[in-house]
Amino acid sequence: MTDKLGQHAAQTIAAGSKSFATAAKLFDPATRRSALMLYAWCRHCDDVIDDQQLGFRAQETTDESSETRLNELRHLTHRAYAGEPMQSPAFAAFQEVALGHGIPERYPLAHLDGFAMDVAQRRYVTLDDTLSYCYHVAGVVGIMMAWIMGAKNEAALDRACDLGLAFQLTNIARDIIEDAQIGRCYLPAQWLEQAGIPRQEMTAPRHREALAGLARQLIDLAEPYYDSARGGLTALPPRCAWAIATARGVYREIGIKVKAHGARAWDARISTGKADKARLLGQGLAQSMASRWQRPAPRSSGLWQRPV
């Protein structure tokens, strides 16, 4: 990418998500550019809400409240859709993608609603509450990515949403302790109560075994969503199918490792290495090729259903 917006997006994903960066290299150039610019906007919004830069504490913080920053993001999103000039590289990139691909405005606004849940310090009592959060911060991103790839029918968007849900459930399991250290908890309060873990004591070593049990529940819960997402590969162009199948494999591998590590899952941040990624690239290619002739099973009626 030689243009400034493309370079900004590429630099953002290289620093912010090595897992998705690997898969994104498989897209055709035009799709890769749009996908990376959408990612850059999502990363930017996340950082603005948390007063960070690429997931880390910003060197220069602001005195604005999170609510004020969230309202500004919503305002800029409306302005982007109105075709007004954007000064922020992230919003200029987003404007190009959103208008160029005709992404309905309700999707990015739904994504911002996910950040609003963090701003409001929402408490997630039931599993349905947690899945609703997963939809807003990740499921709707999957929908927008599918839109960029040309998969716009409702069935394909359901599968794309399912992949986002699976990704976020995996992220929650991997980051339970890290989130708790900054006062956030996405585990259903009902689960914590059943496991005998007071929320304010989640980081205590004596609860690690019980917490590992809840992480296993999350990973197991993600599996049918990963399965459903694989059924959506047929709706994607071949190179997009390979990229998404690879991303699916990389994130799913993280969940497998979290589950395997048990109570030691949070001793160090779990990720996939080069050997893992090479293997998963090959598996993704095989899955994408098989999707050209396979007919996927119907989406399970037992899965969480996104709002339409």
Number of C-alpha atoms within 10 A of each C-alpha: 13 6 7 11 22 19 14 18 24 22 13 22 21 16 11 18 14 13 21 20 19 19 24 25 14 20 21 14 12 11 18 23 22 24 22 29 30 26 24 27 22 21 21 23 22 20 17 21 20 20 23 18 18 19 16 11 12 14 9 8 12 11 7 9 12 19 14 11 18 20 13 13 19 16 11 18 20 16 15 21 17 11 12 12 11 16 9 13 18 22 26 19 25 27 26 18 20 25 15 11 15 12 18 13 14 11 17 25 16 17 21 22 17 20 21 18 15 17 16 10 12 14 16 19 16 15 16 12 17 21 23 20 23 25 27 25 24 25 30 28 24 22 27 26 24 25 20 22 22 16 21 17 11 11 14 22 24 26 26 31 30 33 32 27 31 32 26 23 28 26 19 22 25 25 20 22 21 15 14 16 13 8 11 16 24 24 25 18 20 13 16 17 12 9 14 12 19 13 15 11 11 19 19 12 10 12 16 19 13 18 27 22 15 20 26 20 15 23 26 17 16 22 17 18 25 23 19 23 26 24 20 27 28 20 21 20 16 19 19 23 26 27 27 30 27 30 24 24 23 26 21 20 19 22 29 14 16 26 23 13 14 17 19 13 22 19 9 8 11 16 16 15 10 9 9 13 19 14 13 21 22 14 16 23 20 14 19 26 17 13 22 15 9 13 11 15 11 9 18 11 7 7 12 16 13 15 7 6
